[in-house]
Amino acid sequence: MPGQRLARGVCRHLAELDFACIEEFAPERGKRVDVMALGPRGELWVIECKSGRADFRADAKWQGYLDWCDRFFWAVDADFPAELLPAETGLIVADGFGAEILRMAPESRLAGARRGALTRRFARHAARRLQGLRDPGS
């Protein structure tokens, strides 16, 4: 799937920047982001991967993710028409092997209580995924 290839490249790049990433993460019930990244200073980034114009146009929910991160990015491939993306969001160009941040997203710091709750949810989600890989029947 094109979006999964973009997510893999994004996660590889962010790992080089000392971020831990989870794909397909639900910050709250009813929301699912493509990539949530936890940085070395506790910062939380959301990255939405868009495989093409139609995929982007069909996404009416992305603004609901802004309340769940310090920075919001789009990840697209090199052929994506970047002028479609809102200028007030970050831009990452990716493929299945890596990525590059072309435009840093503006920072909008989460409130402490939300950051704490979201970081705990991130940690529990990551631990459950790891346990599921080690013991698929659990």
N, C-alpha and C positions, 0 to 999 in steps of 0.2 A: 504494500500500500504506500502511495507517495507520501502521505502525512507521517507515517511511521518512519520512513527513511529520513525525512527532515528532522523528526524528533531525535533519531539516533545521532545524526550529525550535530545537532544542538547540544545534546547531552555530552557528547565527546568533547566539544569545545568548552563547555562550561566546567567540565571536570578538570580541564587544564587550568582554569581560573580558580580552582579549589571549591567549586560548588558541588553539592550532592543533588542529584536529580531523580524525580519520580515521574514516570509517564502515566497519563490517564489518572489523575488525582482529583478527588472530590473534596474541595475545601469546605463545603457544606452540602447538605442534602439537596439534590436537584441541580447541582453545578458540577461540571467535569472539565478540567483544564487539560490541555495536551501535555504540557510539561510544567512542573513546579520545581523550582530550584532554590535550595537553601545555601546561602553563602557563608563564608568563613566568619563574618561578623554578625550572623543571624539574619541577614537580609533575605527577603523572600521575593522571588521573581516569578511571574507567570509568562509562559511563552505559548502562543497559539500558532499552530502550524497550518498553513494554507497551501494546498496543492495547485490552486488555480483561481481564476477570476470567479467562476461559479461557486466554488467552495467559500470564498471570501464573502460574496454577495449573500449567500444563504445564512451566514452567521449573524444573527440579530442579537445574540446574547453576550457578546464579548464585553460590553461595558459593565455588565454585572460582575465581571471578574476584577475590576479595578479596586473594589473594596477589600480584596483578599491578597494584595501584594504591594510591595514597595515600588516595583517597576513592572510595566507591562510591555511585552514585545510581540511582534509578529515574526514568524520564521517562514521564509518563502525560498523558492529556488531562484537561480540567476535569471530565468526567463519571465518571472512574475512581473506584471506591470506595477511597480512599486508606487507609482503616483496614485493608485487607488487607496493606499493605506493612509489612515489619519496621521497627519504630521506630528501630532502630540503624543505619539506612541513610538516605542523603540522598533528597530528593524534589524533583523538577522537574516543573512543569506546563508543557506545551508544546502548540503546534499547528504548522502548517506554516510559520508566519511568525516565530515567536519563542518565548520561554520565560521562565520565572521560577523561581528557586530558592526553594522554600518552606521547605525544611529542609536545612541544611548537613549533609553527611555528616561523621561523626567522622573525624579523621585517624589513619591508621596508616601511618607512613612506611616506604617500601621500603628494603631494605638497599642500600648503595651499589653493589655489584656487579650486583644485579638491575636497579637503576635505570639504570645505564650500558648494560647489554645491551638493556634494553627501549627506551631512548631511541634507540639505534642502529637497532634493528629498526623503530621508528616512522619514523625518518628515511628509511631505505631503502625502506620500504613507500610512503611519501608520494612519494618521488622516482620510484619505478617507476610509480605511478599517473599522475603528471604526464607522464612520458615516454610512457606508453600513450595519453594524450590527445593529445599533440603528434604522435606517430608510431604510429598504431594497428597498423601492421604489424610493429613491432619486437619 
